[in-house]
């Protein structure tokens, strides 16, 4: 919310009118059609569980780490999954260092909701000793450049990093059979996470009095948006989560149209992530 307000304040009236008038002709300032994504680039770091995503001018880095912790009492057989976001002032002048702002918290919640509520990651497989020791998986998302649509870029960065993350293998031993031995990578091959599906976030922006719908809004388009909606779907077309971020109301028919488009886009992005992961391990 605060990010969209900052973008609005930085734009002139003529810039806003130009973006809206161009959209009435199904044109966008960067040459795309209303339902086209910007160019997507997925790069992996040397270490497992690290990724860098570039979506147009937006860049996000994702890092996945894991540590052994005591499980929650109500879920003794399940590991945990947590997402943290960091907004650097170098990415956007409106970002402030230190305590996470409203935008950082909202971004983390949207990505988290799509991943955890859809149970994409098998958390039961992260259990080492029931009630005593489980793996806690942490995803850190760092915003490097804000070119708009941070939600989709962050979601892809999280999925790509999770796809290449490997945790150390553990065995149980000792006299009482309760001693946990964590094997280093050179002794035993680390284990990948069990990921059932990839919930992909697809964000729509609603612009102008006519509620013109665009996909993957840029930073300038976010400045003139009356509202936005993020639909998280997997390659099977199953809806994992929907987030409507305030603004003008949207007709049910428009939402259904957005979901149909999001289903196609989610399948395409899933394919790109899987190809990038396979090339990473091939080389």
C-alpha positions in Angstrom: 0.0 0.0 0.0 2.7 2.5 1.0 4.8 1.5 -2.0 1.9 2.3 -4.4 1.4 5.7 -2.7 5.1 6.5 -3.1 5.0 5.6 -6.8 2.0 7.9 -7.2 3.6 10.8 -5.6 6.7 10.5 -7.8 4.6 10.7 -11.1 3.3 13.8 -12.9 -0.3 14.2 -13.9 0.7 13.9 -17.6 2.6 10.6 -17.0 -0.5 9.1 -15.3 -2.8 10.2 -18.1 -0.4 8.9 -20.8 -0.3 5.4 -19.2 -4.1 5.3 -18.9 -4.8 6.6 -22.4 -2.3 4.1 -23.9 -4.1 1.2 -22.1 -7.4 2.2 -23.6 -5.7 1.2 -26.9 -4.4 -2.1 -25.4 -0.9 -0.6 -25.3 1.6 -0.3 -22.5 4.5 2.1 -22.2 7.0 -0.8 -22.4 5.4 -2.2 -25.6 3.7 -5.2 -24.0 0.1 -6.3 -24.5 -2.1 -6.1 -21.4 -1.6 -9.8 -20.5 2.1 -10.2 -21.3 4.8 -10.8 -18.7 8.1 -9.0 -18.9 11.2 -11.1 -19.7 12.0 -13.5 -16.9 15.6 -14.6 -16.0 16.4 -17.2 -13.4 20.0 -17.6 -12.2 21.3 -19.8 -9.4 24.2 -19.2 -7.1 27.0 -21.6 -6.4 25.5 -22.8 -3.2 22.3 -24.9 -3.0 19.2 -23.0 -2.2 20.1 -19.6 -3.7 18.6 -17.9 -6.7 18.4 -14.5 -8.4 15.3 -13.5 -10.4 15.1 -10.7 -12.9 11.6 -9.8 -14.1 12.0 -6.8 -16.4 13.7 -4.2 -14.2 12.8 -6.0 -11.0 15.5 -8.1 -9.3 15.0 -10.3 -6.2 17.4 -12.7 -4.6 16.3 -15.7 -2.6 18.2 -17.8 0.0 17.0 -20.9 1.7 18.6 -22.3 4.9 17.6 -24.9 7.4 18.4 -25.7 11.0 17.2 -28.3 13.5 14.8 -27.0 16.1 12.1 -28.2 18.5 8.7 -28.5 16.8 5.5 -26.8 17.8 3.5 -28.7 20.5 0.4 -28.9 18.3 2.4 -30.3 15.3 5.1 -32.6 16.8 5.7 -34.4 13.5 6.1 -31.4 11.2 8.9 -29.1 10.3 8.4 -25.4 9.7 8.6 -23.0 6.8 9.1 -19.2 7.3 9.6 -16.3 4.9 11.5 -13.1 5.6 11.8 -10.1 3.3 14.4 -7.3 3.2 13.9 -4.1 1.4 17.1 -2.2 0.6 17.0 1.6 0.2 19.3 1.0 -2.9 16.4 -0.8 -4.6 14.0 2.1 -4.2 14.3 5.5 -2.6 11.0 5.0 -0.7 12.4 1.9 1.1 13.8 2.5 4.6 16.5 0.4 6.2 16.0 -1.2 9.5 12.6 -2.4 10.7 10.4 -3.9 8.0 7.7 -1.6 6.7 4.1 -2.3 5.7 5.1 -3.3 2.1 7.7 -5.8 3.3 5.3 -7.4 5.7 2.5 -7.6 3.1 4.9 -9.0 0.5 6.1 -11.7 2.9 2.5 -12.6 3.9 1.3 -13.0 0.3 4.2 -15.3 -0.7 3.9 -17.2 2.6 0.2 -17.8 2.2 0.6 -19.3 -1.3 3.4 -21.6 -0.1 2.2 -22.8 3.3 -1.6 -22.9 3.0 -1.3 -24.9 -0.2 1.1 -27.3 1.6 3.5 -27.2 -1.4 6.4 -28.4 0.8 6.0 -31.7 2.7 6.6 -30.5 6.2 6.2 -34.0 7.7 9.3 -35.2 5.8 11.2 -32.6 7.8 10.7 -34.5 11.1 13.7 -36.1 12.6 12.5 -37.2 16.0 8.7 -36.7 16.7 8.2 -34.0 19.3 11.9 -33.3 19.8 13.6 -32.4 16.6 12.5 -31.1 13.1 14.0 -29.1 10.3 13.0 -25.4 10.2 13.3 -24.1 6.7 13.8 -20.3 6.3 13.5 -18.4 3.0 15.1 -14.9 2.9 14.0 -12.6 0.0 16.2 -9.6 -0.7 14.8 -6.9 -3.0 17.7 -5.6 -5.2 15.8 -3.5 -7.7 12.2 -2.4 -7.6 10.8 -2.2 -11.1 7.3 -3.2 -10.1 5.4 -6.4 -9.3 7.6 -7.5 -6.4 5.1 -10.2 -5.4 5.5 -12.3 -8.5 9.3 -11.9 -8.6 9.7 -12.8 -5.0 7.4 -15.8 -5.3 9.5 -17.1 -8.3 12.7 -16.5 -6.3 11.4 -18.5 -3.4 10.3 -21.4 -5.6 13.6 -21.5 -7.5 15.6 -21.4 -4.3 13.5 -24.1 -2.7 13.9 -26.3 -5.7 17.7 -26.4 -5.4 17.9 -26.5 -1.6 19.5 -29.6 0.0 19.4 -30.4 3.7 21.9 -32.6 5.5 20.9 -36.2 6.0 20.3 -37.3 9.6 20.4 -40.7 11.3 19.4 -41.8 14.7 21.8 -43.7 16.9 23.4 -43.8 20.4 22.6 -46.1 23.3 19.1 -44.8 23.8 18.4 -44.6 20.1 17.7 -40.8 20.5 21.1 -39.4 19.4 20.9 -37.4 16.2 23.9 -37.6 13.8 24.0 -34.9 11.1 26.1 -36.1 8.2 28.2 -33.6 6.3 27.9 -33.4 2.5 31.2 -35.3 1.9 29.9 -38.2 4.0 26.4 -38.5 2.8 24.6 -36.8 -0.1 22.3 -34.0 1.1 18.6 -34.5 0.6 16.2 -32.3 -1.5 13.0 -31.0 -0.1 9.8 -32.9 -1.0 7.9 -30.4 -3.1 4.4 -31.5 -4.2 3.7 -28.6 -6.6 4.9 -25.1 -7.4 2.3 -22.4 -6.4 3.0 -19.5 -8.7 1.8 -16.0 -7.9 0.3 -14.0 -10.8 -0.5 -10.3 -10.1 -3.1 -8.2 -11.9 -3.4 -4.5 -11.8 -6.7 -2.6 -12.2 -6.2 0.8 -13.8 -8.5 3.8 -14.5 -12.3 4.2 -14.2 -12.8 1.4 -16.7 -10.9 -1.0 -14.4 -8.5 -1.9 -17.2 -6.8 -5.2 -16.3 -3.0 -5.7 -16.9 -0.7 -8.4 -15.8 2.7 -8.0 -14.2 2.4 -4.2 -13.6 5.5 -2.1 -13.8 6.5 0.4 -11.1 4.9 3.3 -13.1 1.7 1.3 -13.7 1.5 0.6 -9.9 1.5 4.4 -9.4 -1.8 4.7 -11.3 -3.5 1.4 -10.2 -6.8 1.6 -8.4 -6.1 -1.8 -6.9 -4.5 -5.2 -7.5 -5.1 -8.8 -7.1 -2.7 -11.7 -6.8 -3.9 -15.2 -7.7 -1.6 -18.1 -6.7 -2.1 -21.2 -8.8 -0.2 -24.4 -9.6 0.3 -26.0 -13.0 -2.9 -28.1 -12.5 -4.9 -24.9 -12.4 -5.7 -25.3 -8.7 -6.2 -22.0 -6.8 -3.8 -22.0 -3.8 -4.5 -18.4 -2.6 -6.1 -15.1 -3.7 -5.1 -11.7 -2.3 -7.1 -8.6 -3.2 -5.1 -5.5 -2.0 -7.8 -2.9 -1.3 -8.8 -0.3 -3.9 -11.8 -0.4 -6.2 -14.2 -3.4 -6.2 -13.9 -6.0 -9.0 -16.7 -7.9 -10.7 -16.9 -11.6 -10.2 -16.8 -12.1 -14.0 -13.5 -10.1 -14.1 -12.0 -12.3 -11.3 -13.0 -15.5 -13.1 -11.3 -14.1 -16.3 -8.2 -13.3 -14.3 -8.1 -16.8 -12.8 -8.3 -18.4 -16.3 -5.4 -16.2 -17.5 -3.4 -16.9 -14.3 -3.8 -20.6 -14.8 -2.0 -20.3 -18.2 0.7 -18.0 -16.9 1.3 -20.2 -13.9 1.9 -23.3 -16.1 4.3 -21.3 -18.2 6.3 -20.0 -15.3 6.4 -23.4 -13.7 7.9 -24.8 -16.9 10.6 -22.1 -16.9 11.5 -22.8 -13.3 11.8 -26.5 -13.9 13.9 -26.0 -17.1 16.2 -23.6 -15.2 16.6 -26.1 -12.3 17.4 -29.0 -14.7 20.0 -26.9 -16.5 21.6 -25.9 -13.2 22.2 -29.6 -12.3 23.1 -30.5 -15.8 26.1 -28.1 -15.8 
